[in-house]
Amino acid sequence: MPQRNLVITGFVGTGKTTIGRQLAARLGWPFLDFDEEIVRRTGRSIPEIFERDGEEAFRAMEAALCQEWSHPRGWVLATGGGTCISPTNRAALEAGGYLFFLYADLEEIARRLTGAVDRPLLRLRPGETLVERLRSLWKAREDAYREIPHWVDTTGRSPDAVVEEILQRYRSLEREGK
C-alpha cells in the first residue's frame, strides 16, 4: 500500500508551496500544488477564475481535486488557504494523508504579502489595511481551521526548520499508524 500523502494546508502567506516543495524534495516524492494544478487545467490564473467564474466555481475545482487525492499515493500536496474550510474537503484529504496546518503571526504575513496582487481574497476595501483584511479573513475561517489536526507555526522560522518539524511529526504519525 502506498504511503499516506503529506498534505500542507494553512492560512494565506504561511509558506505552503515553499514548504511543500522542500518536503517533497527531502522525501523524494512527487509534489502537487492545488492552485498551480487548477491554473494548469483551466489555462487561467486564479484571479481570472475568480473574476470570470466566481469564488464558488474555484471552490468546486478545489473540491474535485480533494476527491481525486483522497487515497494514499505517497505525494506531498499543498492546498490553497481556503481548501480545508470545507469539512468534506478535509475528510477527503485526511482519508489519504496527514494534514499539517501552517500559520503565522498576521503582521508577519502582511510583511510577506506586501505587494502581492494575485490574491483575490486580499483585495482591500477603501481605508482597510492588509492586517485588517487578514484579521477578518482569519476570523471567518478560524473555526474550520481548528478542525485540522497538526499545526505548525512558521512565524520567524526558516523553511528548513519548518520542514524538519513536519518530517519528524509525519514520521512519528507513520510509526504510530495514526
VOGU-3710 file (C-alpha; in Angstrom, 3 decimals, decimal comma):
1> mpqrnlvitg> 0,000/0,000/0,000  1,370/3,470/-0,865  2,394/5,781/1,941  -0,116/8,317/3,171  0,102/11,690/1,454  1,578/14,582/3,360  -0,877/17,466/2,934  0,250/21,021/3,631  -2,549/23,478/4,179  -2,822/26,738/6,062
11> fvgtgkttig> -3,589/30,391/6,053  -2,551/32,663/3,211  1,125/33,654/3,203  2,345/30,936/5,551  4,592/29,183/3,030  2,509/26,212/1,886  4,060/25,928/-1,578  7,624/26,594/-0,422  7,364/24,107/2,433  5,577/21,556/0,260
21> rqlaarlgwp> 8,255/21,664/-2,424  11,024/21,257/0,135  9,234/18,368/1,850  8,801/16,585/-1,471  12,486/17,062/-2,270  13,547/15,733/1,150  11,255/12,698/0,855  11,972/12,095/-2,844  8,234/12,230/-3,507  6,242/13,981/-6,212
31> fldfdeeivr> 4,683/17,356/-5,350  1,365/18,875/-6,376  0,244/22,420/-5,602  -3,549/22,636/-5,917  -3,571/26,259/-7,101  -0,946/25,523/-9,750  -2,896/22,445/-10,865  -6,118/24,435/-11,229  -4,260/27,048/-13,287  -2,756/24,290/-15,449
41> rtgrsipeif> -6,105/22,585/-16,022  -8,064/25,741/-16,789  -5,370/27,701/-18,593  -6,324/30,736/-16,483  -4,867/32,440/-13,427  -6,627/32,264/-10,068  -7,639/35,948/-10,284  -9,105/35,290/-13,774  -11,101/32,334/-12,458  -12,456/34,430/-9,587
51> erdgeeafra> -13,269/37,289/-11,970  -14,954/35,234/-14,701  -16,499/32,316/-12,814  -16,568/33,435/-9,184  -15,230/32,004/-5,965  -17,856/29,238/-5,919  -16,559/27,782/-9,187  -12,998/27,915/-7,899  -14,043/26,126/-4,671  -15,734/23,425/-6,773
61> meaalcqews> -12,439/22,862/-8,613  -10,638/22,545/-5,276  -13,265/20,074/-4,044  -12,793/17,935/-7,153  -9,039/17,828/-6,517  -9,632/16,810/-2,888  -11,737/13,883/-4,080  -9,070/12,893/-6,624  -6,436/12,881/-3,892  -8,447/11,082/-1,208
71> hprgwvlatg> -6,299/7,937/-1,457  -2,723/7,404/-0,236  -0,215/7,813/-3,056  2,959/8,970/-1,325  2,753/12,542/-2,591  3,232/15,921/-0,938  0,209/18,129/-1,616  -0,127/21,868/-0,983  -3,683/23,171/-0,882  -4,976/26,695/-1,185
81> ggtcisptnr> -5,717/28,586/2,012  -9,466/28,076/1,707  -9,489/24,445/0,595  -9,767/22,882/4,036  -12,520/25,165/5,270  -14,920/22,604/3,816  -15,429/19,585/6,115  -15,919/17,421/3,003  -12,551/18,522/1,594  -10,816/17,947/4,934
91> aaleaggylf> -12,312/14,467/5,243  -11,261/13,535/1,700  -7,691/14,694/2,209  -7,452/13,060/5,641  -8,660/9,771/4,129  -5,473/9,663/2,064  -2,978/11,542/4,181  -1,967/13,619/7,144  -2,974/17,292/7,213  -0,493/19,849/8,508
101> flyadleeia> -1,750/23,390/9,036  0,755/26,248/8,652  0,093/29,519/10,434  1,985/32,684/11,329  1,537/35,986/13,079  -0,725/38,240/10,985  1,765/41,125/10,982  4,432/38,802/9,600  2,028/37,509/6,959  1,271/41,096/5,967
111> rrltgavdrp> 5,018/41,732/5,537  5,362/38,576/3,431  2,447/39,588/1,198  3,244/43,261/0,730  2,889/43,998/-2,961  1,102/40,729/-3,819  -1,529/41,404/-6,470  -2,505/37,828/-7,361  -4,689/37,070/-4,335  -8,350/37,880/-4,994
121> llrlrpgetl> -9,478/37,479/-1,380  -6,951/40,069/-0,218  -8,305/42,961/-2,240  -8,554/45,820/0,212  -11,626/47,929/0,739  -11,147/51,711/0,853  -9,340/52,631/4,068  -8,669/48,988/5,013  -5,134/47,833/5,855  -3,751/44,456/4,858
131> verlrslwka> -3,539/43,398/8,511  -7,227/44,282/8,969  -8,152/42,274/5,883  -6,089/39,312/7,098  -7,676/39,511/10,551  -11,155/39,486/9,010  -10,326/36,512/6,798  -8,766/34,659/9,749  -11,835/35,219/11,925  -14,105/33,922/9,167
141> redayreiph> -12,035/30,739/8,808  -10,681/30,091/12,294  -13,319/27,589/13,453  -12,785/25,446/10,364  -9,014/25,716/10,675  -9,237/24,479/14,279  -10,533/21,162/12,914  -7,187/20,461/11,215  -5,150/18,184/13,479  -1,478/19,157/13,124
151> wvdttgrspd> -0,494/22,824/13,437  2,948/24,255/12,674  3,919/27,865/13,407  6,050/29,433/10,655  6,466/32,813/12,375  10,117/33,866/12,255  11,247/30,380/11,229  13,246/29,287/8,234  11,645/26,931/5,738  14,283/24,323/6,682
161> avveeilqry> 13,233/24,430/10,343  9,547/24,088/9,438  10,283/21,208/7,051  12,302/19,407/9,715  9,489/19,734/12,272  6,898/18,415/9,825  9,112/15,492/8,806  9,656/14,491/12,431  5,945/14,682/13,188  4,995/12,873/9,965
171> rsleregk> 7,401/10,020/10,661  6,052/9,711/14,183  2,481/9,503/12,855  3,541/6,847/10,341  5,212/4,789/13,092  2,111/5,045/15,269  -0,131/4,204/12,331  -2,496/7,089/13,113
//
